[in-house]
Amino acid sequence: MNSPATATSEPGAPAPPADRPPAVRRLPLDVRHLSLIGVLAALAVVGAITKPDEFLAAENLRLVLTQASVIGVVTVGVTFVIIGGGIDLSVGAVVALASVWATTLATQDFGLGGMLLCSVLVGVGCGLVNGLLVAYGPMVPFIATLAMLASARGLALQISDGRTQVVTVDAVLDLGVKDSYVLGVPPIVLVFALVCVLGWLLLNRTTFGRRTVAVGGNPEASRLAGIAVRRQRLLLYLLSGLCCGIAAFMLVILTGSGQNTNGNLYELDAIAAAIIGGTLLSGGRGTILGSVLGVLVFTTITNLFALNNLQTDIQQIAKGAIIVAAVLVQKGRSTP
């Protein structure tokens, strides 16, 4: 009996291209994406009914997009890692460490460019450590990134001494004011959009993306096909760290400070957004668009709860129910 990898197609059916895995070769919108868009529409209707003046205001819509931008950039990196068969629990702590390191007095002396470079380098450095432990350790991704979570949080606390480090560089602070908006859109949102576009192109239009899907779907088959599996995993964690560094600087712009508590629970929010967006925890399948829609769903829910003065515990229960429903849908679709 032919294995799934070698089975031939039915007579008369066109053969799929050999150089592109099924997980990448799909339409920009599928049923899951449409369902998430439907959820967003339903949430918009709820907001329009319960708080029409506040929810539909341009300022509130900008707020939703701004709040989604930071965790959205993190989610793009996490999505790549999960598609590649890994997991990254350290992203929230890495964001905190990068934001604290970028806002020390010594770093601020180098201005905007120095702070941005520091934030990115810290994120990439943490991603490098994660990648080396996972790919060449070898160490289970859960344990490796959990260790990084604890270490990065501790180092962020040590550097900041538990204090909020206020940004004094005007060029950084100016990026958070309305005068810096481009056609009414905050620069942070534009960065988020750019990261999403680049992430989509990287996953769907490059060899790197195809290798990521292949490694996540079947590492051994990928190795036999000539893919450097260990190097690919290292690159995925470097990409996740890069996204964390960018997100940390965005958070510094948004808050005007760096704190060791930044990025709290970002790892759970990012993983949850990727899951409800259709990314398989077992690897081998996922989309950037789905993850972005997942982020927007969670951010809109948070905004609705805040506008209606509902308790946070109910909000967490609602998020948990959405995650469970998404996983059940995944299992239902994967069951023959």
C-alpha positions in Angstrom: 0.0 0.0 0.0 1.3 3.4 -0.9 2.2 5.8 1.9 0.6 9.3 1.9 3.9 10.7 0.6 4.1 8.5 -2.4 0.5 7.8 -3.3 -0.5 8.8 -6.8 -3.5 11.0 -7.7 -6.6 9.7 -9.3 -6.6 9.2 -13.1 -7.2 12.5 -14.9 -6.6 14.6 -11.9 -3.8 17.3 -12.3 -0.7 16.5 -10.2 0.1 19.1 -7.6 3.4 21.0 -7.9 6.2 19.0 -6.3 8.0 22.0 -4.8 5.2 23.4 -2.8 3.6 21.7 0.3 -0.2 21.6 0.5 -0.1 23.8 3.7 1.3 26.7 1.7 -0.5 26.1 -1.5 -3.9 27.4 -0.5 -6.2 30.3 -1.2 -5.6 33.6 0.7 -9.0 33.0 2.5 -10.3 29.7 3.6 -13.3 28.7 5.8 -11.4 29.3 9.0 -10.4 32.8 7.9 -14.0 33.6 6.9 -15.3 32.3 10.2 -12.9 34.5 12.1 -14.0 37.5 10.0 -17.5 36.5 10.9 -16.6 36.5 14.6 -15.1 40.0 14.2 -18.3 41.2 12.5 -20.4 39.8 15.3 -18.2 41.5 17.9 -18.5 44.8 15.9 -22.3 44.4 16.0 -22.3 43.8 19.7 -20.1 46.8 20.2 -22.3 48.9 18.0 -25.4 47.9 20.0 -24.0 48.1 23.5 -21.7 51.2 23.1 -22.4 52.7 19.7 -20.8 56.1 20.4 -17.6 54.8 22.1 -17.0 51.6 20.1 -17.4 53.0 16.6 -15.4 56.1 17.3 -12.3 56.5 15.2 -10.2 56.9 18.3 -11.4 53.6 19.7 -10.8 51.8 16.5 -7.2 53.2 16.4 -6.8 52.0 20.0 -7.8 48.5 19.1 -5.3 48.4 16.2 -2.6 49.9 18.4 -3.2 47.4 21.2 -3.2 44.6 18.6 0.0 45.7 17.0 2.6 44.8 19.7 1.2 41.3 20.5 0.5 40.9 16.7 4.2 41.3 15.8 5.1 38.7 18.5 2.4 36.4 17.2 3.9 36.5 13.7 7.2 35.1 15.1 5.4 32.5 17.2 3.4 31.3 14.3 6.6 30.5 12.3 8.0 28.6 15.3 4.8 26.6 15.8 4.5 25.8 12.1 8.1 24.5 12.2 7.1 22.1 15.0 8.4 24.1 18.0 7.0 26.3 20.7 8.3 29.5 22.3 7.2 30.3 25.8 9.8 33.0 26.3 8.4 35.7 24.1 6.8 37.8 26.8 9.9 37.7 29.0 12.1 38.6 26.0 9.9 41.6 25.2 10.3 42.7 28.8 14.1 42.2 28.8 14.5 44.0 25.4 12.4 47.0 26.5 14.3 47.3 29.8 17.7 47.1 28.2 16.7 49.6 25.5 15.6 52.2 28.1 18.6 52.2 30.4 20.3 55.6 30.7 23.4 54.3 28.9 21.4 53.1 25.9 19.3 56.2 25.7 22.4 58.2 25.3 22.7 56.7 21.8 19.2 58.1 20.8 16.5 56.4 18.8 18.8 54.4 16.6 20.7 53.0 19.6 17.6 52.1 21.5 16.1 50.3 18.4 19.3 48.5 17.7 19.7 47.4 21.3 16.1 46.1 21.5 16.5 44.1 18.3 19.9 42.7 19.3 18.6 41.6 22.7 15.6 39.9 21.0 17.8 38.2 18.4 20.3 37.2 21.1 17.6 35.5 23.2 16.3 33.8 20.0 19.8 32.5 19.3 20.1 30.9 22.7 16.7 29.3 22.3 17.6 28.1 18.8 20.9 26.6 19.9 19.4 24.8 22.8 16.5 23.4 20.8 18.4 22.6 17.5 21.8 21.6 18.7 21.3 20.9 22.4 19.2 19.0 21.8 16.6 20.1 24.3 12.8 20.0 24.2 11.5 23.4 23.0 9.1 23.6 26.0 12.0 23.2 28.5 14.4 25.4 26.6 12.1 28.4 26.2 10.7 27.9 29.7 14.2 28.3 31.0 14.6 31.5 28.9 11.4 32.8 30.2 12.6 32.6 33.8 16.1 33.9 33.0 14.9 36.8 30.9 12.4 37.9 33.5 15.1 37.7 36.2 17.6 39.7 34.2 15.0 42.3 33.3 14.2 42.7 37.0 17.9 42.9 37.9 18.6 45.6 35.2 15.7 47.8 36.1 15.9 47.1 39.9 12.1 46.7 39.7 11.6 50.4 38.7 10.0 51.9 35.6 12.6 53.4 33.3 11.2 56.5 31.7 12.2 57.4 28.1 13.7 60.9 27.8 14.6 60.7 24.0 12.2 63.1 22.2 12.6 61.3 18.9 11.2 58.1 20.5 8.4 59.9 22.4 7.4 61.8 19.2 6.5 58.6 17.5 3.6 58.0 20.0 1.9 61.4 19.5 -0.8 62.3 17.0 1.5 64.5 15.0 3.4 61.4 13.8 0.3 59.7 12.5 0.3 58.9 8.7 -3.1 59.5 7.3 -4.6 59.1 10.8 -2.7 55.8 11.3 -0.2 55.5 14.2 3.3 54.4 13.2 3.1 51.4 15.4 0.1 50.1 13.4 2.1 50.7 10.1 5.0 48.6 11.5 2.6 45.8 12.4 1.1 45.8 8.9 4.6 45.7 7.4 5.7 42.8 9.6 2.5 40.9 8.6 3.1 41.4 4.9 6.7 40.4 5.1 5.7 37.4 7.3 3.1 36.3 4.7 5.6 36.6 1.8 8.3 34.8 3.8 5.9 31.9 4.5 4.2 31.6 1.2 6.6 32.8 -1.4 10.0 31.7 -0.3 12.0 28.5 0.1 12.4 29.3 3.8 8.6 29.1 4.2 8.3 25.8 2.3 11.1 24.4 4.5 9.4 25.6 7.6 6.2 23.7 6.7 8.1 20.6 5.7 10.2 20.5 8.9 7.1 21.0 11.0 5.1 18.3 9.1 7.8 15.6 9.0 11.3 16.4 10.3 12.8 13.0 9.3 11.4 13.2 5.7 12.8 16.7 5.5 16.2 15.6 6.6 16.2 12.8 4.0 15.1 15.3 1.4 18.3 17.4 2.1 16.8 20.1 4.3 19.1 21.2 7.2 16.5 20.6 9.9 18.7 21.9 12.8 19.6 25.1 10.9 16.0 25.7 10.0 14.9 25.4 13.6 17.7 27.8 14.7 16.6 30.3 12.1 12.9 30.1 13.3 13.9 31.0 16.8 16.1 33.8 15.6 13.0 35.1 13.7 10.9 34.8 16.8 13.5 36.8 18.8 13.7 39.4 16.1 9.9 39.9 16.3 10.2 40.2 20.1 12.8 42.9 19.7 10.7 44.9 17.3 7.6 44.5 19.5 9.6 45.6 22.6 10.6 48.9 20.9 7.0 49.4 19.8 5.9 48.9 23.4 8.5 51.5 24.5 7.0 54.0 22.0 3.5 53.2 23.2 4.2 53.5 26.9 7.2 55.8 26.9 9.0 53.5 29.4 10.6 50.2 29.9 9.5 47.8 32.7 10.3 44.3 33.8 6.6 43.5 33.8 6.2 44.3 30.1 5.0 41.4 27.9 3.2 39.7 30.8 1.4 36.6 29.4 2.3 37.5 25.8 3.3 34.0 25.2 -0.1 32.6 26.0 -1.9 35.3 24.0 0.3 34.8 21.0 0.0 31.0 21.0 -3.8 31.3 21.5 -4.1 33.7 18.6 -2.1 31.4 16.4 -4.2 28.4 17.4 -7.6 30.0 16.7 -6.1 31.2 13.4 -5.6 27.6 12.3 -2.0 26.9 13.2 -1.5 23.3 14.3 0.3 22.8 17.6 1.9 19.7 16.1 3.4 21.8 13.3 3.2 21.7 9.6 0.3 24.0 9.0 -0.6 27.6 9.7 -1.2 31.0 8.1 -0.1 34.5 9.0 -3.5 35.9 8.1 -5.2 33.5 10.4 -2.9 34.4 13.3 -3.5 38.2 12.7 -7.3 37.6 12.7 -6.9 35.7 15.9 -5.1 38.7 17.5 -7.8 41.1 16.3 -10.5 38.8 17.8 -8.8 38.7 21.2 -8.1 42.5 21.2 -11.6 43.4 20.2 -13.0 41.2 23.0 -10.7 42.9 25.5 -11.9 46.3 24.2 -15.6 45.4 24.4 -15.2 44.2 28.0 -13.4 47.4 28.9 -16.0 49.6 27.3 -18.9 47.7 29.1 -17.0 47.6 32.4 -17.2 43.8 32.6 -14.9 41.9 35.0 -11.6 40.6 33.8 -12.3 37.0 35.0 -15.3 36.8 32.6 -13.1 38.0 29.8 -10.5 35.3 30.5 -13.3 32.6 30.6 -14.5 33.8 27.2 -11.0 33.6 25.7 -10.5 30.1 27.2 -13.8 29.0 25.6 -12.7 30.3 22.2 -9.4 28.5 22.5 -11.1 25.2 23.4 -13.6 25.6 20.5 -10.7 26.3 18.1 -8.8 23.2 19.1 -11.9 21.0 18.8 -12.5 22.4 15.3 -8.9 21.5 14.5 -9.3 18.0 15.7 -12.6 17.6 13.9 -11.0 18.7 10.6 -8.0 16.4 11.0 -10.1 13.3 11.9 -10.7 11.1 8.8 
